[in-house]
């Protein structure tokens, strides 16, 4: 997949580069030497069209009478009454006014001659071979790019489905089964601990989004503000993660009330424990009854 994308991107950049070079040409003409010859052979109307060519030979008028001739590589004669001040090897652009044929060669009358530095500065509209190759090239680039996008979208879709299935399994372990240890989640889901940590980190970020609709649709509000203890490999949930707006309002209201109405300390009296009352005792010598606090018998003075 990566190789396909790289190939598509490379072709796109190459196409853009070629198009930029084509559009940045200094001059734009209708024909070059070969495409102009082809147009003449096919009896196309070329009057008013522009042609770029390199002068292979130049002939001044004989005895100063006649036309100035400029020949291209195909021996076609470009004629003008005025001296073009052009020498052999120069590159020019002319505008065709009329065409005639004699002895197998064309005689072309022209106007608006422009001398240029090089034919590479010219973009040709009717360059048949170039146009055909360009169309094929851009067609291939477009098709490859389109196919690459489709393949990329399909693979990414499958990849996202797999990732979402893993997230659902992890969430089920935490919310439904109450599992907090990552190793236990790993045993249930078959995922590696490091992969669970990575997915949980992403899920916690998503759960902490402000958009409640997203949280509800993904059913991950339980992970809002959760933390991963990497030392003990456990996930610590926020007990207020699933609080509704009403719960938050009630908590805030209670906090305010506690500030303005602090609980009063009620002083309580210490409890006093009364000692247990001892029973009266009977003297073993005279059988007389004595009070519990007496140490001697009241009748015979015998000790208790």
C-alpha positions as CSV (number, residue, x, y, z in Angstrom):
1,X,0.0,0.0,0.0
2,X,2.8,2.4,0.9
3,X,4.6,1.6,-2.4
4,X,1.4,2.3,-4.3
5,X,0.8,5.6,-2.5
6,X,4.4,6.7,-3.1
7,X,4.2,5.8,-6.8
8,X,0.9,7.7,-7.1
9,X,2.4,10.8,-5.3
10,X,5.5,10.6,-7.5
11,X,3.5,10.5,-10.7
12,X,1.3,13.4,-9.5
13,X,4.3,15.5,-8.7
14,X,5.9,14.6,-12.0
15,X,2.7,15.6,-13.8
16,X,2.5,18.8,-11.9
17,X,6.1,19.6,-12.7
18,X,5.6,18.9,-16.4
19,X,2.4,21.0,-16.4
20,X,4.2,23.8,-14.7
21,X,7.0,23.7,-17.2
22,X,4.5,23.7,-20.0
23,X,2.5,26.6,-18.6
24,X,5.5,28.6,-17.7
25,X,6.8,28.7,-21.3
26,X,7.8,32.2,-22.5
27,X,5.9,31.8,-25.8
28,X,2.9,29.9,-27.0
29,X,2.4,29.0,-30.6
30,X,0.0,26.9,-32.7
31,X,2.6,24.8,-34.5
32,X,6.3,23.7,-34.5
33,X,8.1,22.5,-37.6
34,X,6.8,19.0,-37.6
35,X,3.2,19.7,-36.6
36,X,3.0,22.5,-39.1
37,X,4.2,20.2,-41.9
38,X,1.6,17.6,-40.8
39,X,-1.1,20.3,-40.9
40,X,-0.1,21.4,-44.4
41,X,-0.1,17.7,-45.7
42,X,-3.7,17.3,-44.2
43,X,-4.9,20.5,-45.8
44,X,-5.7,22.1,-42.5
45,X,-6.4,25.8,-42.5
46,X,-3.3,27.5,-41.1
47,X,-3.9,31.1,-42.0
48,X,-3.7,33.2,-38.9
49,X,-1.8,30.5,-37.0
50,X,1.6,31.0,-35.5
51,X,4.6,28.7,-36.2
52,X,7.9,28.4,-34.4
53,X,11.0,27.0,-36.3
54,X,14.7,27.3,-36.6
55,X,16.1,28.9,-39.8
56,X,18.2,26.4,-41.7
57,X,18.8,28.7,-44.6
58,X,18.1,32.3,-45.5
59,X,18.0,33.8,-49.0
60,X,17.9,37.5,-49.8
61,X,16.0,38.5,-53.0
62,X,18.0,38.1,-56.3
63,X,19.3,41.5,-57.5
64,X,17.2,43.1,-54.8
65,X,14.0,42.0,-56.4
66,X,11.5,39.5,-55.0
67,X,11.1,38.2,-51.4
68,X,13.3,37.4,-48.5
69,X,13.2,33.6,-47.9
70,X,13.6,31.8,-44.6
71,X,13.7,28.0,-44.9
72,X,13.0,25.5,-42.1
73,X,14.3,21.9,-41.8
74,X,11.5,20.7,-44.2
75,X,12.6,23.1,-47.0
76,X,9.5,25.1,-46.6
77,X,10.0,28.7,-47.7
78,X,8.7,31.5,-45.4
79,X,8.6,34.6,-47.5
80,X,8.4,38.3,-46.7
81,X,8.8,41.5,-48.7
82,X,10.8,43.2,-45.9
83,X,14.2,42.1,-44.6
84,X,13.7,40.1,-41.4
85,X,17.3,40.6,-40.4
86,X,17.6,36.9,-39.6
87,X,20.6,34.6,-40.1
88,X,20.9,30.8,-40.4
89,X,20.5,29.1,-37.0
90,X,18.2,31.7,-35.5
91,X,14.9,30.6,-34.0
92,X,11.8,32.6,-34.9
93,X,8.0,32.8,-34.5
94,X,5.9,33.9,-37.5
95,X,2.2,34.4,-38.1
96,X,1.0,32.7,-41.4
97,X,-1.0,34.8,-43.8
98,X,-1.2,32.5,-46.8
99,X,0.2,29.2,-48.2
100,X,1.0,27.9,-51.7
101,X,2.8,24.9,-53.0
102,X,5.4,24.6,-55.8
103,X,7.7,21.7,-56.8
104,X,6.8,19.8,-53.6
105,X,7.6,22.6,-51.3
106,X,5.4,25.1,-49.5
107,X,5.7,28.8,-49.8
108,X,4.3,30.6,-46.8
109,X,3.7,34.3,-46.5
110,X,3.9,35.5,-43.0
111,X,3.8,38.6,-40.7
112,X,4.7,39.5,-37.2
113,X,8.1,37.8,-37.1
114,X,9.6,37.4,-33.5
115,X,13.1,36.3,-32.9
116,X,13.5,34.0,-29.8
117,X,16.4,32.6,-28.0
118,X,15.5,28.9,-28.2
119,X,12.6,26.7,-29.2
120,X,12.6,25.2,-25.6
121,X,11.0,28.5,-24.6
122,X,7.9,27.7,-26.8
123,X,4.8,25.8,-25.8
124,X,3.2,24.2,-28.9
125,X,-0.6,23.7,-29.0
126,X,-0.6,21.4,-32.0
127,X,2.3,19.2,-31.1
128,X,0.5,16.0,-31.8
129,X,2.9,13.6,-30.3
130,X,3.4,15.7,-27.2
131,X,-0.3,16.2,-26.8
132,X,-1.0,12.4,-27.1
133,X,1.8,11.5,-24.7
134,X,0.6,14.2,-22.3
135,X,-3.0,12.9,-22.4
136,X,-1.8,9.3,-21.8
137,X,0.4,10.5,-19.0
138,X,-2.2,12.5,-17.2
139,X,-4.7,9.7,-17.8
140,X,-2.4,7.2,-16.1
141,X,-1.7,9.6,-13.2
142,X,-5.4,10.3,-12.7
143,X,-6.3,6.6,-12.8
144,X,-3.5,5.6,-10.5
145,X,-4.4,8.4,-8.0
146,X,-8.0,7.4,-8.1
147,X,-7.2,3.7,-7.5
148,X,-4.8,4.6,-4.7
149,X,-7.5,6.7,-3.0
150,X,-10.0,3.8,-3.2
151,X,-7.5,1.2,-1.9
152,X,-6.4,3.6,0.9
153,X,-10.0,4.3,1.9
154,X,-10.8,0.5,2.0
155,X,-7.8,-0.4,4.0
156,X,-8.2,2.5,6.4
157,X,-11.9,1.6,6.9
158,X,-11.0,-2.0,7.7
159,X,-8.2,-0.8,10.0
160,X,-10.6,1.5,11.9
161,X,-13.2,-1.3,12.3
162,X,-10.5,-3.5,13.8
163,X,-9.4,-0.8,16.2
164,X,-13.0,0.0,17.2
165,X,-13.6,-3.7,17.9
166,X,-10.5,-3.7,20.2
167,X,-11.8,-0.6,22.0
168,X,-15.2,-2.1,22.5
169,X,-13.7,-5.2,24.0
170,X,-11.6,-3.1,26.4
171,X,-14.5,-1.0,27.4
172,X,-16.7,-4.0,28.0
173,X,-14.0,-5.4,30.4
174,X,-13.9,-2.2,32.4
175,X,-17.6,-1.2,32.5
176,X,-19.4,-4.5,32.4
177,X,-16.9,-6.9,34.1
178,X,-15.4,-4.3,36.4
179,X,-11.8,-5.3,35.5
180,X,-9.2,-2.6,36.3
181,X,-5.9,-4.6,35.9
182,X,-4.5,-4.2,32.5
183,X,-3.0,-7.7,32.6
184,X,-6.5,-9.2,33.3
185,X,-7.9,-7.2,30.4
186,X,-5.1,-8.6,28.3
187,X,-6.1,-12.1,29.2
188,X,-9.7,-11.5,28.3
189,X,-9.1,-9.6,25.0
190,X,-5.9,-11.3,23.9
191,X,-4.3,-7.9,23.4
192,X,-0.8,-6.9,24.6
193,X,-0.6,-4.6,27.6
194,X,1.2,-1.9,25.7
195,X,-1.5,-2.0,23.0
196,X,-4.2,-1.7,25.7
197,X,-2.4,1.3,27.2
198,X,-2.2,3.0,23.8
199,X,-5.9,2.4,23.0
200,X,-7.0,3.4,26.5
201,X,-5.0,6.7,26.2
202,X,-6.9,7.5,23.0
203,X,-10.2,6.5,24.6
204,X,-9.6,8.7,27.7
205,X,-8.8,11.7,25.5
206,X,-12.0,11.1,23.5
207,X,-14.1,10.6,26.6
208,X,-12.8,13.9,27.9
209,X,-14.1,15.9,24.9
210,X,-16.6,18.6,25.7
211,X,-19.0,17.2,23.1
212,X,-21.4,15.1,25.1
213,X,-23.0,13.6,22.0
214,X,-19.7,12.1,21.0
215,X,-19.2,10.7,24.5
216,X,-22.7,9.2,24.5
217,X,-22.4,7.7,21.0
218,X,-19.2,6.0,21.9
219,X,-20.4,5.0,25.4
220,X,-17.0,5.8,26.9
221,X,-18.1,8.5,29.4
222,X,-17.0,6.1,32.1
223,X,-13.4,6.8,31.1
224,X,-13.7,10.6,31.4
225,X,-10.7,12.0,33.4
226,X,-9.5,8.4,34.0
227,X,-5.8,7.8,34.6
228,X,-3.5,4.9,33.9
229,X,-1.1,3.7,36.7
230,X,1.8,2.5,34.6
231,X,3.6,1.2,37.7
232,X,0.8,-1.1,38.8
233,X,-0.7,-1.6,35.3
234,X,-4.2,-0.6,36.4
235,X,-6.7,2.0,35.3
236,X,-8.1,4.5,37.8
237,X,-11.6,5.8,37.1
238,X,-13.0,9.1,38.2
239,X,-16.0,8.5,40.4
240,X,-17.7,11.6,39.0
241,X,-17.1,10.7,35.4
242,X,-20.7,9.8,34.7
243,X,-22.2,12.7,36.7
244,X,-24.9,14.5,34.9
245,X,-25.3,18.3,34.9
246,X,-27.9,18.0,37.7
247,X,-25.5,16.0,39.8
248,X,-22.8,18.6,39.3
249,X,-25.3,21.4,40.3
250,X,-26.3,19.5,43.4
251,X,-22.7,19.0,44.4
252,X,-21.9,22.6,43.9
253,X,-25.0,23.7,45.9
254,X,-24.1,21.4,48.8
255,X,-20.6,22.8,48.8
256,X,-21.9,26.4,49.0
257,X,-24.3,25.5,51.8
258,X,-21.5,23.8,53.8
259,X,-19.5,27.0,53.6
260,X,-22.2,29.2,54.9
261,X,-23.7,26.7,57.4
262,X,-20.9,24.8,59.0
263,X,-21.9,22.0,61.3
264,X,-21.9,23.1,65.0
265,X,-20.0,21.1,67.5
266,X,-22.4,19.7,70.2
267,X,-20.8,19.4,73.6
268,X,-21.8,16.3,75.4
269,X,-21.5,15.5,79.1
270,X,-19.1,12.7,80.0
271,X,-20.8,9.6,81.1
272,X,-20.4,8.7,84.8
273,X,-20.4,5.0,85.7
274,X,-22.0,4.4,89.1
275,X,-20.2,1.7,91.1
276,X,-22.1,-1.5,91.7
277,X,-23.6,-1.6,95.2
278,X,-22.2,-4.5,97.3
279,X,-24.7,-6.6,99.3
280,X,-24.9,-6.6,103.1
281,X,-23.0,-9.4,104.9
282,X,-23.8,-11.8,107.8
283,X,-21.4,-12.4,110.7
284,X,-20.4,-16.0,110.8
285,X,-20.0,-15.9,114.6
286,X,-23.2,-14.3,115.8
287,X,-25.3,-14.5,112.6
288,X,-26.1,-10.8,112.9
289,X,-26.6,-8.7,109.7
290,X,-24.1,-5.9,108.8
291,X,-24.0,-3.3,106.1
292,X,-21.7,-3.8,103.2
293,X,-19.4,-0.9,104.1
294,X,-18.8,-2.2,107.7
295,X,-15.6,-4.0,108.2
296,X,-16.5,-5.3,111.7
297,X,-19.6,-6.9,113.1
298,X,-21.8,-4.5,115.0
299,X,-22.7,-7.1,117.7
300,X,-19.5,-9.0,118.4
301,X,-16.9,-6.8,116.8
302,X,-15.6,-9.7,114.8
303,X,-13.9,-8.8,111.6
304,X,-15.6,-9.4,108.3
